[in-house]
């Protein structure tokens, strides 16, 4: 089937660190539904190959800058995987990535299963299901020579161009904090290179979680990363990177 063959192609490209202008015509995802079927098949291969498991979701294209860069008009999601999730302070091998696109992101841990709802979830109605905030860094990676031109279905198929996730310590005391105005900064080799806030992601990070709850079932323990709060940074080998979330702590990663 097409989606199985496309997943095989994307898996081989990941292993070989190979990039193409776009997927071959007979494998190209024409619709989002097609793209998510390919993604599901690719994720199954990644879980099997690395003896891991699915631990949650990443949401992409949640801020205006990212949407303009990717030439898309709405968010889309991929899966977080145990083998590519690392504790803060990890050192990753730079050559294991085609690209090292750094995004400081508010992560969350879901505390209880989110039931189906006749009314769409909102920032306020999803909040009771949040058990903790997680300061995080996503490393975006992809198999395309130009990620800004291939379109949303191709990005979705490639597990929403997820490369790795670095998570800081959970913070459970977060109920009375306005995440929209909460500042973030990205520090590279001791120098602040990007600044932002939670308002960058659909106006508030919990708006992103609500969007996800309206399109995917969320279960207790799921981890969610909500998109970049700053302009992205393209990391170089040797970089030491920290995403600083102030009172919520930090996440850091280095590239050997």
N, C-alpha and C positions, 0 to 999 in steps of 0.2 A: 504494500500500500504506500501511497505517496508520503504520508506523514512519517512512516517508519523509515523509508529511504532517506527522507530529508534529515531525520534525526541521526541516522548513521553518518551522513555527510557532515553534519555539524559536530558530531562527536569526533570524527576523524580529524577535522580541522582544529578542534581544541587540542588533541593529542599532538598533532604535527606543528602547532603554532602557525597555521596557514591562514591567510586572509584572501578574500576574493571581492571583486566589486559588488557582486550579488550572487545569490544562489542560482544554480542552473534553472532554466525555464521549466523543466519538468518537475522540479522540487520547490519552486517558488511559492510561498504562501500568498494567496490572493486576498484572503479575508482574515479577520482576527480569529474567527472560530477555527479556521485552518491552522493559523499560527499557534494557537494554544494546544491543539492536538499534537503538533510537532513538538512543542515545548514539553508536554507530558511525556512523550516518548523519549526525548533527550534526557529529561530528568531521571527517568527510570534507568537509562543507561549509565548515567553518572552515579546514581546510588549503588548500582550493581558493581561498577568498576572500582569504586573507592570504598566499598563496604560501609557506606554511610546511611544516612536517613534524612528525610525532609524535616526541618525544624520550624519552618514558618514561611514568611513572604517578604519579598522586596517590592516596593512600588517605585516605578520610574516615571519621569516626566511629570513631576508634581509641582515644579516651579516654572515660572514664565521663561526664565533664561534657558532652562533645560528643554522646554517645549520648542523654543525657537531654534536651539542648536540641533535638535533631532527632527525638526520639521513635522511635529505632531501637535494635536490640539487637545489631547486628553491623557490622563494617566494610563498606565498598563502595569501588569504585575508579573513577577517571576517567583521562583522558590528559593528560599535559603536552605543550604545543605550543610550537614555536620562536617563534612570533610573540608569545606572551604570556609568554615567559620573558625576564628581564632580569638584567643584572649588578648586583651590590650597588652602591648609590649612585645608582640610577636615580631620576628624577623622573617620576611618572606623573600624568596629568590626572585629577583627582578625578571630573569629570563623565563620564568614560568608563565608570564603574561605577555600577550600581544601588545596590550596597552595597560597603563597603570593610571587610570583616571580616578582621582581621589575626591570623595564626597563626604563631608561631615554631616551626619544624619541623626535625628532623634529616633531611637529605637524604642520599642515597647514590648512588654511581655503580657500576654492575655492571662487573666486570673481565673476565668470561668468560661465555659462554653457560651458562645453568643447565639441565642436562639433565633430562628427565623422570625421576621417581623413584617406585619402588613404595611406599616409605615417605614419609610427609609430611615436608617440610622443617621443620626446627626452627631456633631461634636459632643453635645450634652448627653445624648442617650447612650453613646458608646463609652463614655468616661467611666461608668461604674464597673466595666469589665477589664479595666486596665489595672494590672497588679504592680507594674514597675515601669519606670523610664530607664532606658539603656543608652548611655552616650556611645556613639558608634561611628565607624568609618566604613563606607562601602568602597571597594575597589571595583570600578566598572571596567569590563574587558569585553572585546567583541572580535568577531571573525570577518569584519568587512574593512575594505580599504578606506571607505568614507562612511562613517556611521550616520552622518547628517542627511544622506540622500537615499538610503535604502527603504525607508518608510517603516511605520510601526509594525506591520506583520512580520517583517524580517527580524526586527529587534526582539519582538515577543518570542519568536521561534527559538532564538538563541538564548533561552532562559532569561529574557529581558536584559540581555548583555551583562549578566552578573558574573563577577570574577571572584571576589572574596568579601568577607564581612569580618570586621574586627570589633569586638564588643567590650565595653568597659564594665564597671560594676553596676549592678542593679541599684536603682534608687526608688524606694517605695513611698517615701514621704513627698508626694508631688501634687496633692489635690488642690492646694491653694495658690499655685504658681501659674501665671499667665505665660504659657509657652509661646504665644505669638510674639511677645515683646522680649523673650529671653534671648540674650545675645550668644552667638557662637563665633569662634574664630579658628582658623586653620594656621598652624605654626609649622614651618618647614626649616629644619636645621637651625632652630632657635629664633627664627624671624617670622612675624605674623605676615602672611601673604594674602589671606582672604578673611573677610568678616561677613556676618550675616545674622539671621535670627529665625525663629520658628515661623514667622509670618511668610517666609519665602515659600513654604510648602502648603499650597492651597489655603493660605491665610492663617493656618494653624495646623500643627502636626496631627491633632486628633481629627481634623477634617479628612485627612488621608486615611486614617484607620476606619472612619465611618464609611468612606468610599469603598474600601476593601470589604467591609462587613456586608455591604449591599450587593457585592458580586461574588464573594467566596465565603464558605463556611469557616468560622474561626472557632478554634478549640482551646481549652485551657492549656497553657504552656506554650502556645504558638508565640514566636517572636516575629516582630514586624519592624522593618526599617523603612522610613517614610520619605526619603528623597533628600537631595542636597539642600542645605540651608545657606550655602554660599555659591559663588561661581566655582566651577571645578578647577582642579589643579592636576597637571600632567606630571606625574612623579618620575624622577630619574633614579637609576641605580645609585645607592649610597645615601639617598634621602632618609632623614629621620623626621617623621611626621606625627603631629599631635592635633587632634580635634578637641578643643577646649570648650566645655559646656558650663563653665563657671561653677555654680553651686551643685550642679549635677555631675561634676567630675569630668573625666576626659577619657579618650581612647587614643592609643598610639600604635604606630607600626613603623618598621624600618624595612628598607629594601637592600638586600645584599647584592 
